[in-house]
């Protein structure tokens, strides 16, 4: 009987059909298809051996089903338990523990709260008001204000003064924000990492929001270091599908964003060269995990990782 790979997707139209066609074309005893979810019983079967999640961060019902799939011993890319737990402040702390260079980062209180929160009663543990001048001295100016749980360059602000930082923060609403040191890069690199091992470093222009195919953009030594850092971070996070961004300054690659569990895989942004790499790489990964299962971890053993990093 063929193994089944279920794809859980949103508004993307180039990678999903190309991936399904690539897996099925190989005829290796694995069938890829779109998963159909809804009205599932808690004690019902999970018909897929591998599920690839591209959209549960926007459709919470899918996330609940994927957690159930893990309990049934199925492989889920990416780990829904870890994806539910991660954020960019935690990521900065994790990078520091693992010895990966990253920007100075500060966690900010929410500007607003859901109805029912009474500041004088519900927020008795909160230090407020903030010392914005001290915070600015720590991260430096300019700095980056961003959503701690966001992605896709949404709710990201470059702030050139304390007043600009406060003004942007005052419009953040219910979002939990972080402020980070701004690395004025000499080179900017975005990487795709598949299966925690296969890494594709790419020249990326964050201002033009485009990839530039340039095999000689990095020196061999810098390329090797960035690949090692990608593997270190993805192994710690347990992510089999991730994109990571590095701002290279004075010969140091700073990991500035590396928790992107549904990375950009679109043909028109990746370019045909990189798109072909990710289609074939994801097909390799899905087929391997379908035929040789590796159960998704329900919990992370952080202490072992930190001890190994010392």
Secondary structure, 3 states (H helix, E strand, C coil): CCEEEEEECCCCCCHHHHHHHHHHHHCCCEEEEECCCCCCCCCCCCCCCEEEECCCCCCHHHHHHHHHHHHCCCEEECCHHHHHHCCHHHHHHHHHHHCCCCCCEEECCCCCCCCCCCHHHHCCCCCCCCCHHHHHHHHCCCEEEEECCCCCCCCEEEECCHHHHHHHHCCCCCCCEEEEECCCCCEEEEEEEECCCEEEEEEEECCCCEEECCCCCCCHHHHHHHHHHHHHHHHHHCCCEEEEEEEEECCEEEEEEEEECCCCCCHHHHHHHHHHHHHHHHHHHHHHHHHCCCCCCCCCCHHHHHHHHC
